[in-house]
Amino acid sequence: MRVLIAGGGTGGHVIPALAIARELRDAHGAEVRFVGTARGLETRLVPEAGFLLELIRVGQLKNVSVVTKLRTVADLPLGVMRCVELVRSFRPHVVVGVGGYASGPAMMAAILLRVPTLAFEPNAVPGLANRLVGKWVTAAAVNFDGTRSFFRGAKVTGIPVRREFFEIVPKSAEKERRLLVFGGSQGARVLNEAMPKIVGRLLEAIPELEIVHQTGGRHEASTRELYERAGLAAEARLRVQPYLNEMVGEFAQADLMLCRSGASTMAELAAAGKASLLVPFPQAADDHQRKNADVFVAAEAAELIVESELTEDRLLSALRGMLLDGDWLATMGERARGLAHPNAVEEIGEMVVRISR
């Protein structure tokens, strides 16, 4: 079986795509190749994982200038033609679109050549590429039940998540609390700016509290400076780092997460069964982070603050209230775990095998 996986750009697209690729290779003996662009994380992560990556030229259509949109529209036919060449030469049994820049042209090429297609959509609302091809694909693997209506043959599989997240056991009832603040690999400026303003009062209100704050590499110096101005540079209960190399361990020790609501983050929160206070990234395409968060809030698995309404008092009040209520944290964690999909990658692999036949 030969499979072409198309898309990428951000870690939210590339990391699940690599999990799917490994499952197809290791469990089903498939030969897997990738199609991406020169600007995405796939240029580094895909070769490192041992897969061949083909590059095409395609740009952005969402949240960009009119000039960029016109250039992208002009390049689109060339991108589709290049993908037609790749499909004809590789002759895949299935093309899997994971969203992102390269996904649309590759899926269009596969549909034109009548090659079976599987769309993978991690967000509550599909990105532009998946919306364009949604009604033409053979099948789709989605993360939320409400997303099924955008596709033909859709099944809720969830997002592939490292098995170690599912093995995290709930913390026992104890007075000590740990808050984990993170905004993904790039960090979240709004959290980096807001936390130094309230940490002193938060630690005073909860003497047993420890805080771990992941800033992202480009925000580390400015965030540390803000903590220093607040007189917290030497605070023993505060750990500030640009990156957290072992997220499973950090998740296991945390009682509450303050974070964005990207699809991969949400899947990890569910797998680990962790309570969270979510601040969606407002510039995310089609406001998909807000819609991801809404699913968890509706299930009472998380609480939400919209970034435009994030004030010092609002953030302090929300964190203090949640951290002081151990029963509510445990309940939210249980409800988050109820949204998890422990067999996501296996189910997606089986879907690929099935439609290849």
C-alpha positions in Angstrom: 0.0 0.0 0.0 1.3 3.4 -1.0 0.0 6.5 0.9 0.6 10.2 0.1 0.1 12.5 3.1 -0.5 16.1 2.2 -0.4 19.3 4.3 1.4 20.8 7.2 2.6 24.2 8.2 2.1 24.1 12.0 2.8 21.5 14.6 -1.0 20.9 14.9 -0.9 19.6 11.3 2.5 18.0 11.1 2.7 16.0 14.4 -0.6 14.1 14.0 0.3 13.5 10.3 3.6 11.9 11.4 1.7 9.7 13.9 -0.6 8.5 11.1 2.4 7.9 8.9 4.2 5.8 11.5 1.0 3.8 12.1 0.6 3.1 8.4 4.2 2.1 8.0 4.6 0.0 11.1 1.2 -1.6 11.5 0.2 -2.0 7.8 3.5 -2.0 5.9 2.7 1.0 3.9 5.1 3.1 1.9 4.4 6.7 2.9 5.5 10.0 1.3 4.6 13.6 2.2 3.7 16.7 0.3 4.3 20.0 1.9 5.7 23.5 1.4 9.1 25.1 2.1 7.6 27.4 4.8 6.2 24.7 7.2 7.5 22.6 10.0 7.3 19.6 7.8 10.6 20.6 6.1 12.4 19.7 9.4 10.1 17.2 11.1 9.3 14.9 8.2 12.9 14.1 7.1 13.9 13.7 10.7 11.2 11.0 11.0 12.6 9.2 8.0 9.9 10.0 5.4 10.4 11.5 1.9 9.0 15.0 1.5 8.0 16.5 -1.8 7.6 20.3 -1.9 5.1 22.4 -3.8 4.5 26.1 -4.0 1.3 27.3 -2.5 0.5 30.3 -0.3 -2.1 31.5 2.2 -5.7 32.7 1.6 -6.8 33.4 5.2 -5.8 36.5 7.2 -3.5 37.9 4.6 -3.4 40.9 2.3 -5.2 41.2 -1.0 -1.9 41.0 -2.8 -1.0 37.7 -1.1 -4.4 36.3 -1.8 -4.1 37.1 -5.5 -0.6 35.6 -5.7 -2.0 32.4 -4.0 -4.9 32.2 -6.4 -2.5 32.5 -9.3 -0.2 29.8 -7.9 -3.0 27.4 -7.1 -3.4 25.8 -10.6 0.4 25.3 -10.7 0.3 23.7 -7.3 -2.5 21.3 -8.4 -0.6 20.5 -11.6 2.5 19.7 -9.6 0.4 17.4 -7.3 -1.1 15.7 -10.4 2.5 14.9 -11.4 3.4 13.6 -8.0 0.2 11.4 -7.8 0.8 10.0 -11.3 4.5 9.1 -10.5 4.0 7.7 -7.0 0.6 6.1 -7.8 -0.7 6.2 -4.2 -3.6 4.0 -3.2 -4.8 6.7 -0.9 -4.1 10.5 -0.4 -4.5 11.7 3.1 -5.1 15.5 3.6 -4.2 16.8 7.1 -5.0 20.5 6.4 -2.5 23.3 5.9 -1.1 24.9 2.7 -0.3 21.8 0.6 -3.4 19.8 1.6 -5.9 21.5 -0.8 -3.9 21.1 -4.1 -2.9 17.5 -3.3 -6.5 16.5 -2.4 -7.8 18.3 -5.5 -5.3 16.4 -7.7 -6.3 13.1 -6.1 -10.0 13.8 -6.6 -9.4 14.7 -10.3 -7.5 11.5 -10.8 -10.1 9.4 -8.9 -7.6 8.3 -6.2 -9.4 7.5 -2.9 -9.0 10.3 -0.3 -9.1 10.7 3.4 -9.4 14.1 5.1 -8.1 14.4 8.6 -9.7 17.4 10.5 -8.6 18.0 14.1 -10.5 21.3 14.7 -14.2 21.8 15.5 -14.5 23.9 12.3 -12.5 22.7 9.2 -9.8 24.8 7.7 -10.2 26.3 4.2 -8.4 23.4 2.5 -10.7 20.7 4.0 -13.8 22.8 3.5 -13.1 23.0 -0.2 -12.8 19.3 -0.7 -15.0 18.1 2.2 -17.9 16.9 0.0 -15.7 15.3 -2.5 -13.5 13.1 -0.3 -13.9 9.4 0.1 -14.0 9.6 3.9 -12.9 11.8 6.8 -11.5 11.3 10.3 -12.6 14.1 12.6 -12.1 15.1 16.2 -15.6 16.5 17.1 -19.0 15.1 16.3 -20.2 18.5 15.0 -17.5 18.5 12.3 -18.9 15.4 10.6 -21.5 17.5 8.6 -18.7 19.1 6.6 -17.5 15.8 5.0 -18.6 12.7 3.2 -18.1 9.5 5.1 -16.9 11.2 8.3 -16.1 9.2 11.5 -15.1 10.6 14.9 -11.7 9.2 15.6 -10.1 11.9 17.6 -6.5 13.1 17.2 -3.4 10.8 17.6 -1.8 11.5 21.0 1.2 10.0 22.6 0.2 6.9 24.6 2.0 8.3 27.7 -0.6 11.0 28.1 -3.3 8.4 28.5 -1.2 6.7 31.2 -1.3 9.8 33.5 -3.2 8.9 36.7 -5.4 11.5 38.4 -3.6 13.3 41.3 -4.7 12.3 44.8 -6.5 14.9 46.9 -3.8 17.1 48.5 -3.4 20.7 49.5 -0.4 21.3 47.2 -1.4 22.7 43.8 0.6 23.2 40.6 -0.5 25.5 37.7 1.0 24.9 34.3 1.0 27.9 31.9 1.9 27.4 28.3 1.0 28.7 24.9 2.4 26.0 22.6 5.9 25.9 21.2 5.8 29.6 20.3 4.4 30.8 23.6 1.4 33.1 24.0 2.2 36.8 24.4 -1.0 37.6 26.2 -0.3 35.0 28.9 3.3 36.0 29.2 2.3 39.6 29.8 -0.7 38.9 32.1 0.8 36.3 34.5 3.6 38.5 36.0 1.0 41.0 36.9 -1.0 38.6 39.1 1.4 35.9 40.2 2.4 37.7 43.4 -1.2 37.9 44.5 -2.0 34.4 43.4 0.9 32.9 45.4 -0.1 34.9 48.4 -3.7 33.6 48.2 -2.6 30.0 47.7 0.6 29.4 49.8 0.8 25.7 48.6 0.8 26.7 44.9 3.7 26.1 42.5 3.7 27.7 39.0 5.5 26.5 35.9 5.4 29.0 33.0 6.5 28.1 29.5 7.1 31.3 27.6 8.3 30.2 24.1 11.8 31.0 23.0 11.2 34.4 21.5 9.3 35.7 24.6 11.6 34.3 27.3 13.7 37.5 27.9 10.7 39.9 27.9 8.7 37.6 30.3 11.6 37.2 32.7 12.0 41.0 32.7 8.3 41.4 33.7 8.7 38.9 36.5 11.8 40.8 37.7 10.0 44.1 37.7 7.3 42.5 39.8 9.9 41.3 42.3 9.4 37.7 41.6 12.7 36.7 40.0 13.8 34.8 43.1 10.5 33.3 43.9 11.1 29.6 44.6 7.6 28.5 43.7 7.8 29.9 40.2 9.7 28.2 37.3 10.0 30.1 34.0 11.3 28.3 31.0 11.3 28.9 27.2 10.5 25.3 26.4 9.3 22.2 28.4 11.0 19.2 27.0 9.0 16.6 28.8 5.4 17.6 28.6 4.0 14.3 29.8 5.7 14.8 33.1 4.6 18.4 33.4 1.0 17.4 32.7 1.2 14.6 35.3 2.2 17.0 38.0 -0.2 19.8 37.2 -3.6 20.4 38.7 -4.7 23.1 36.3 -3.6 24.3 32.8 -3.7 27.9 31.6 -3.3 27.6 27.8 -4.5 28.1 24.3 -7.0 25.8 22.7 -5.4 24.4 19.6 -6.6 21.0 18.5 -3.5 19.1 19.6 -3.5 20.8 23.0 -7.1 19.9 23.5 -6.5 16.3 22.6 -3.6 16.1 25.2 -5.8 17.7 27.9 -8.5 15.1 27.2 -6.0 12.2 27.2 -4.4 13.3 30.4 -7.7 14.1 32.1 -6.7 17.6 33.1 -8.8 20.7 34.0 -8.0 23.8 32.1 -8.6 27.5 31.8 -8.6 28.3 28.1 -7.7 31.5 26.3 -8.2 30.9 22.6 -5.9 32.6 20.1 -8.3 35.1 18.4 -6.4 35.3 15.1 -6.7 31.5 14.5 -8.3 30.8 11.1 -12.1 30.9 11.2 -11.8 31.4 15.0 -11.3 27.6 15.3 -9.6 27.8 18.7 -12.7 29.4 20.2 -14.9 26.7 18.7 -12.6 24.0 20.1 -12.8 25.5 23.5 -16.6 25.8 23.3 -16.8 22.0 23.0 -14.9 21.5 26.3 -16.8 24.3 28.1 -20.1 22.8 27.0 -19.0 19.4 28.5 -17.9 21.3 31.7 -14.4 20.0 31.1 -12.8 23.5 31.0 -13.5 27.2 31.7 -12.9 30.0 29.1 -11.8 33.6 29.0 -11.9 35.4 25.7 -8.7 37.2 25.1 -10.4 40.6 24.5 -12.0 40.2 28.0 -8.8 39.1 29.8 -8.0 41.5 32.6 -5.8 41.1 35.6 -8.8 40.8 38.0 -10.7 38.4 35.7 -7.7 36.1 35.3 -6.7 36.2 39.0 -10.3 35.5 40.1 -10.7 32.6 37.7 -7.4 30.9 38.6 -7.8 31.4 42.3 -11.4 30.0 42.3 -10.4 27.0 40.3 -7.2 26.2 42.2 -8.9 26.4 45.6 -11.7 24.0 44.5 -10.1 20.6 44.4 -13.4 18.8 43.8 -14.1 20.9 40.8 -10.7 20.4 39.3 -11.1 16.6 39.7 -14.6 16.8 38.1 -13.4 18.8 35.1 -10.5 16.4 34.7 -12.9 13.4 34.6 -15.1 15.2 32.0 -12.1 16.1 29.9 -11.0 12.4 29.9 -14.4 11.5 28.7 -13.7 13.5 25.5 -10.5 11.5 24.8 -10.0 9.0 21.9 -7.3 6.5 23.0 -7.4 4.5 19.7 -7.4 7.5 17.3 -4.3 6.6 15.3 -5.3 2.9 15.0 -8.8 3.9 13.8 -7.4 6.3 11.2 -5.0 3.7 10.0 -7.8 1.2 9.5 -9.9 3.8 7.6 -7.0 4.3 5.2 -6.6 0.6 4.7 -10.4 0.2 4.1 -10.7 2.9 1.5 -7.6 1.8 -0.3 -9.5 -1.4 -1.2 
